[in-house]
Amino acid sequence: MLRPPTPPSGDVDNAVLGLMKVLATDLFQRVSDELLRAADEDAGLRTPLGIGGVELDLRKIYLIARPSTIYAGANEVQRNIVATMLMGAAAK
């Protein structure tokens, strides 16, 4: 029987959380950009677009992906926080 993974005990390092946020939002944004590029002129349609038997509202995906890099701190700020923490850890 499959079981969900056990969460780590204790606190998760803030640098790890910041890095996870940056990676996830960047990936989401890149995927939405590629979906629009692949849809070509159909990307601006107001109706969902059928891709591989799946109905996707590309405009909605794009509009959700864009601000995700800004919420909870812009990705540039998160990168600076991660770099500062890593450099501080390396100096110790």
N, C-alpha and C positions, 0 to 999 in steps of 0.2 A: 504494500500500500504506500502511495506517495504521501509525503508529509511536507508542509511548508518549511522552508529553512528557518532555523532558530535565529532570532535577531541577536546581534552582538550584545554582550553584557557591558554595562557601563556607558559612558558618554561617547558619542561619535565625534571625532575631531572636526572642528569648524572648517579646516582646510579641505577635508574630504567632502563635507556638505557643500561648500562653495564650488568645488570642482565638479561634483555631481550635477549641480544646478547649471553650470556653464555648459557641460557636455550635453545634458538633456535638452536644454533650450536651443542650443546651436544645431543639434541634430534635427529637432522638430522644425526649425526654421529652414534648414537645408532641404528636408523632405518636402515641405510645402512649396518651396521654390522649384524643385524638380518636378513636382506634380503639375504646377502651372506651365513649366516649360514643355513637358511632355504633352499636355493638352493643347498646346499651341493656340490657335484662334478660338477654340472652344472653351478656353479657360474663363472667358468673361461672361459665359451664359448664366442667366438667372436661375436656371433649373439645374438640378444635380446631373452630373455627367456619369455615364456608365463606363467604368473601366474594369475590364476583366470580370464582368458579371456583378460588380459592386457599384452601387450608386454613391458618388462622392460630390459634396457641395464644395468645390475647390475654393470659391471665394470665402466661404466661412472658415475653412481650414487655414487659409492664408491670413485672414483677419485675426484669428486666434493665435497663430504662430508669431506674428510680428511683435505684439507687446510682451510676449512671454520672456523676451530677452531683457525687458526693462523691470518687470515685477520683482520685488524682493531684492532690488539692487541691480543696476545695469551689469551686464556680463563683464565689462571692462573693470568695474569696481571689484567684482568678485575675483577676477584674475589677479588684481593688485593685492587683495587680501590673501589669496592663496600663496602668491609669490612672497609676500612679507612673512607669512607664517613659515614657509619652507626655508627661506633664507635665515630666519631667526632660529629655526631648529638646526640648521646646518652650522650656525655659528656657535652653538652650545657644545 
